[in-house]
């Protein structure tokens, strides 16, 4: 299936549920020996797209905590450092290692046709994690697990529409071409699109988010709300707003997606106004999917990780009780 899988599945789920519902190896090399687990363990090659945000770090920690030898997994983990060429090399290495299952979070949606066809020809099942792909390869993956990015954008847009219907919005986008960026934008703008007066990518990082908002404050002096595609860019926006002598959360309201610790602290402090969760802690669900796939069992084509949303009524107790 192509990217229409994600959009199609999400649309179907949305119609049925009313939209109820991104410590890595710093050198880009593999962690683990990738050797055969001659004791019945499952050889898994996992390529994480990078460590660009607090969300990604939490996702990696959850995956590593569950894909362990104690749980029957012989894991080879590779950090692609947000470079597709690194990820493609890792996938080819997994083929050479003759792993039982390949799992990866694609950096962007396109450009995977050749390597996915090679994986398919090798007879290795693929599990997509967090993000999806747009490919001409027929049935390139067995299953996908992740959040409903479109629903996250809709949830953010509905809060803005209800609370600030006349907002002049700057949209701080994630990595262009990624499923998270495209689908969050689609969902948000389906609700509140006419209010968006400007946009730029912060590449899901705090530093680039700050730079994008610094430029936006000059280009759009009347903007009064920022929709950031993740918490880290929103935290960068706080720095830019404060440096400009304005008060984040008041002069310029901030709506973000993720719900990592630092983001929820900013919400508690009144610097963020609304946070839509994108739950990264689904390593246990990924483990069970991989075991089923390796055993040749039938699995659902998609698993949607359930998300919450938080406003400024959040408490320290709630934040302290979370795992990320």
C-alpha positions as CSV (number, residue, x, y, z in Angstrom):
1,X,0.0,0.0,0.0
2,X,1.0,3.6,-0.4
3,X,0.6,6.6,1.8
4,X,-3.1,6.3,0.9
5,X,-3.0,3.4,3.4
6,X,-2.4,5.8,6.3
7,X,-4.7,8.5,5.1
8,X,-7.3,6.0,4.1
9,X,-7.2,4.0,7.3
10,X,-7.2,7.2,9.4
11,X,-10.1,8.5,7.4
12,X,-12.0,5.3,7.9
13,X,-11.2,5.3,11.6
14,X,-12.2,8.9,11.9
15,X,-15.6,8.2,10.2
16,X,-16.3,5.4,12.6
17,X,-15.0,6.9,15.8
18,X,-15.5,10.6,15.0
19,X,-11.7,11.1,15.2
20,X,-11.4,9.7,18.7
21,X,-8.6,9.2,17.4
22,X,7.5,10.6,15.6
23,X,20.4,7.2,24.3
24,X,20.5,6.5,20.5
25,X,23.8,5.5,18.8
26,X,25.3,8.9,18.2
27,X,27.5,7.8,15.4
28,X,24.7,6.4,13.3
29,X,26.0,2.9,13.6
30,X,24.2,-0.2,14.8
31,X,23.9,-1.2,18.4
32,X,23.8,-5.0,18.9
33,X,25.6,-7.7,17.0
34,X,22.7,-8.7,14.7
35,X,23.8,-12.3,15.0
36,X,21.6,-15.3,14.8
37,X,19.7,-16.1,18.0
38,X,20.1,-19.9,17.7
39,X,17.9,-20.3,20.8
40,X,14.7,-19.3,19.2
41,X,15.0,-15.6,19.6
42,X,13.7,-13.3,17.0
43,X,16.3,-11.3,15.0
44,X,15.0,-7.8,14.6
45,X,16.6,-4.9,12.7
46,X,15.2,-1.5,13.9
47,X,16.1,1.8,12.2
48,X,15.0,4.8,14.3
49,X,14.9,8.0,12.2
50,X,16.9,10.0,14.7
51,X,16.9,11.8,18.1
52,X,15.5,15.1,17.1
53,X,13.2,15.6,20.0
54,X,12.2,14.6,23.5
55,X,9.4,12.6,21.9
56,X,11.8,10.6,19.8
57,X,14.1,9.9,22.7
58,X,11.1,8.6,24.8
59,X,10.0,6.5,21.9
60,X,13.5,5.0,21.5
61,X,13.7,4.3,25.2
62,X,10.3,2.5,25.1
63,X,11.4,0.4,22.2
64,X,14.7,-0.6,23.7
65,X,13.1,-1.4,27.0
66,X,10.8,-3.9,25.4
67,X,12.8,-5.4,22.4
68,X,15.2,-7.2,24.8
69,X,16.8,-10.6,25.0
70,X,14.6,-11.3,28.1
71,X,11.6,-10.8,25.8
72,X,13.0,-13.1,23.1
73,X,14.4,-10.4,20.8
74,X,17.9,-10.1,19.3
75,X,17.8,-6.5,18.4
76,X,20.1,-4.5,16.1
77,X,19.3,-0.8,16.5
78,X,20.4,1.9,14.1
79,X,20.0,5.7,14.6
80,X,19.6,7.3,11.1
81,X,20.3,10.8,12.4
82,X,17.4,12.1,10.3
83,X,19.1,11.1,7.0
84,X,17.2,8.9,4.6
85,X,20.5,7.6,3.1
86,X,21.6,6.3,6.5
87,X,18.2,4.6,6.9
88,X,18.3,2.9,3.5
89,X,21.9,1.7,4.3
90,X,20.6,0.2,7.6
91,X,17.7,-1.5,5.9
92,X,20.1,-3.1,3.4
93,X,22.4,-4.2,6.2
94,X,19.4,-5.9,7.8
95,X,18.8,-7.8,4.6
96,X,22.4,-9.0,4.6
97,X,22.1,-10.0,8.3
98,X,19.0,-12.1,7.3
99,X,17.0,-10.7,10.2
100,X,13.5,-12.2,10.9
101,X,11.7,-8.8,11.0
102,X,12.6,-5.3,9.9
103,X,11.0,-2.4,11.7
104,X,11.6,1.3,11.0
105,X,10.3,4.8,11.5
106,X,10.8,6.5,8.0
107,X,12.4,9.9,8.0
108,X,10.2,11.0,5.1
109,X,7.4,9.3,3.1
110,X,8.9,8.9,-0.3
111,X,12.1,7.4,-1.8
112,X,11.7,3.9,-0.5
113,X,10.6,1.9,-3.6
114,X,13.9,0.2,-4.4
115,X,14.9,-0.9,-0.8
116,X,11.4,-2.0,0.1
117,X,11.2,-4.1,-3.1
118,X,14.6,-5.7,-2.1
119,X,13.3,-6.4,1.4
120,X,10.1,-8.0,-0.1
121,X,12.2,-10.1,-2.5
122,X,14.2,-11.3,0.5
123,X,11.0,-12.4,2.2
124,X,11.5,-10.3,5.3
125,X,8.3,-8.8,6.8
126,X,8.3,-5.1,7.6
127,X,6.7,-3.3,10.5
128,X,6.3,0.5,10.1
129,X,6.6,2.5,13.3
130,X,5.2,6.0,13.9
131,X,5.4,7.2,10.3
132,X,4.4,5.7,7.0
133,X,5.6,5.5,3.4
134,X,4.4,6.5,0.0
135,X,5.5,3.8,-2.3
136,X,4.6,2.0,-5.5
137,X,5.7,-1.4,-4.0
138,X,2.7,-3.6,-3.6
139,X,2.1,-4.6,0.1
140,X,5.4,-3.3,1.3
141,X,4.7,-3.8,5.0
142,X,2.7,-6.2,7.1
143,X,1.5,-3.7,9.7
144,X,1.9,-0.2,11.0
145,X,1.7,1.1,14.6
146,X,1.6,4.8,15.6
147,X,-0.6,7.8,16.4
148,X,-3.4,9.3,14.3
149,X,-1.5,12.4,13.2
150,X,-4.6,13.7,11.3
151,X,-6.7,13.4,14.4
152,X,-4.1,15.2,16.4
153,X,-4.2,18.2,14.0
154,X,-8.0,18.1,14.2
155,X,-8.0,18.1,18.0
156,X,-5.6,21.1,18.0
157,X,-7.7,23.0,15.5
158,X,-11.0,22.3,17.4
159,X,-9.5,23.8,20.6
160,X,-8.4,26.9,18.7
161,X,-11.7,27.2,17.0
162,X,-13.6,27.0,20.3
163,X,-11.2,29.2,22.3
164,X,-9.7,31.7,19.8
165,X,-11.8,31.6,16.6
166,X,-10.3,34.9,15.3
167,X,-6.7,33.9,16.0
168,X,-4.0,34.9,13.5
169,X,-2.0,31.7,13.4
170,X,1.6,30.9,12.5
171,X,2.0,27.2,11.8
172,X,5.4,25.8,12.9
173,X,5.7,22.7,10.9
174,X,7.7,19.5,11.4
175,X,10.1,17.9,8.9
176,X,8.6,18.6,5.4
177,X,7.5,15.5,3.6
178,X,7.1,13.4,6.8
179,X,3.8,11.9,7.6
180,X,3.6,13.7,10.9
181,X,4.0,17.1,9.2
182,X,1.6,16.4,6.3
183,X,-1.2,14.8,8.3
184,X,-1.1,17.2,11.3
185,X,-1.3,20.1,8.9
186,X,-4.2,18.5,7.0
187,X,-6.1,17.8,10.2
188,X,-5.5,21.3,11.6
189,X,-6.3,23.2,8.5
190,X,-9.5,21.2,7.9
191,X,-10.8,22.9,11.0
192,X,-9.1,26.3,11.2
193,X,-7.1,26.7,8.0
194,X,-8.4,30.2,7.0
195,X,-6.8,31.6,10.1
196,X,-3.2,30.5,9.2
197,X,-1.3,33.6,8.1
198,X,2.1,32.1,7.8
199,X,4.1,28.8,8.0
200,X,7.6,27.5,8.2
201,X,9.4,24.3,9.1
202,X,11.3,24.0,12.4
203,X,12.3,20.4,11.5
204,X,10.9,19.1,14.8
205,X,13.9,20.6,16.7
206,X,14.0,23.3,19.4
207,X,16.8,25.3,17.7
208,X,15.1,25.4,14.3
209,X,11.8,26.1,15.9
210,X,13.2,29.2,17.7
211,X,14.8,30.4,14.5
212,X,11.6,30.0,12.5
213,X,9.6,32.0,15.1
214,X,12.2,34.7,15.3
215,X,11.7,35.2,11.6
216,X,7.9,34.9,11.9
217,X,7.7,37.6,14.5
218,X,9.3,40.0,12.0
219,X,7.3,38.9,9.0
220,X,3.9,38.6,10.8
221,X,3.8,41.2,13.6
222,X,0.1,40.6,14.2
223,X,0.3,36.9,14.8
224,X,-1.2,35.9,18.1
225,X,-1.2,32.1,18.1
226,X,1.4,29.5,17.1
227,X,0.5,25.9,16.3
228,X,3.7,23.9,16.7
229,X,3.8,20.3,15.3
230,X,5.7,19.2,18.3
231,X,6.7,20.3,21.8
232,X,10.4,20.9,21.1
233,X,9.6,23.5,18.4
234,X,7.1,25.0,20.8
235,X,9.8,25.3,23.4
236,X,12.0,27.1,20.9
237,X,9.1,29.4,20.1
238,X,8.9,30.3,23.8
239,X,12.5,31.4,23.7
240,X,11.9,33.5,20.6
241,X,8.8,35.2,22.0
242,X,10.5,36.0,25.3
243,X,13.5,37.4,23.5
244,X,11.1,39.7,21.6
245,X,9.7,41.1,24.8
246,X,6.4,39.3,24.6
247,X,4.7,36.9,27.0
248,X,4.2,33.3,25.7
249,X,0.8,32.0,26.5
250,X,-0.6,35.5,26.8
251,X,0.6,37.8,24.0
252,X,1.1,34.8,21.8
253,X,-0.7,31.6,22.6
254,X,1.0,28.3,21.8
255,X,-0.7,25.0,20.9
256,X,1.6,22.0,20.4
257,X,1.6,18.3,19.8
258,X,3.5,15.6,21.8
259,X,3.0,15.8,25.6
260,X,6.6,15.2,26.7
261,X,7.6,16.3,30.2
262,X,9.1,19.6,29.2
263,X,6.1,20.5,27.1
264,X,3.7,19.7,29.9
265,X,5.8,21.8,32.4
266,X,5.5,24.7,30.0
267,X,1.7,24.1,30.0
268,X,1.6,24.1,33.8
269,X,3.6,27.3,33.8
270,X,1.1,29.0,31.4
271,X,3.6,29.3,28.5
272,X,1.8,26.7,26.5
273,X,-2.0,26.9,26.2
274,X,-2.9,23.4,24.9
275,X,-1.0,20.2,24.3
276,X,-2.3,17.3,22.2
277,X,-0.6,14.1,23.2
278,X,1.3,11.9,20.8
279,X,2.1,8.9,23.0
280,X,5.6,7.5,22.3
281,X,5.5,4.7,24.9
282,X,4.2,1.9,22.8
283,X,7.2,-0.4,22.8
284,X,5.2,-3.1,24.5
285,X,2.6,-3.1,21.7
286,X,5.4,-3.1,19.1
287,X,6.9,-6.2,20.8
288,X,3.7,-8.1,20.6
289,X,3.2,-7.2,17.0
290,X,6.7,-8.3,16.1
291,X,6.2,-11.6,17.8
292,X,3.0,-12.2,15.9
293,X,4.5,-11.2,12.6
294,X,7.6,-13.4,13.1
295,X,5.2,-16.3,13.9
296,X,3.3,-15.8,10.7
297,X,0.1,-14.9,12.5
298,X,-2.5,-12.5,11.0
299,X,-2.3,-9.0,12.4
300,X,-4.3,-5.9,11.9
301,X,-3.0,-3.6,9.2
302,X,-2.8,-0.7,11.6
303,X,-2.7,-0.1,15.4
304,X,-3.6,3.3,16.5
305,X,-2.0,4.5,19.7
306,X,-4.5,6.3,21.9
307,X,-3.7,9.9,22.7
308,X,-5.0,12.4,25.2
309,X,-5.0,16.2,25.3
310,X,-4.2,18.7,28.1
311,X,-5.0,22.3,28.9
312,X,-3.7,24.7,31.6
313,X,-5.7,22.9,34.3
314,X,-3.0,20.2,34.3
315,X,-1.4,19.5,37.7
316,X,2.1,18.6,38.7
317,X,0.7,15.3,40.0
318,X,-0.4,14.4,36.4
319,X,3.0,15.3,35.0
320,X,4.9,13.3,37.7
321,X,2.7,10.3,37.0
322,X,3.7,10.0,33.4
323,X,6.4,7.8,32.0
324,X,7.7,10.4,29.4
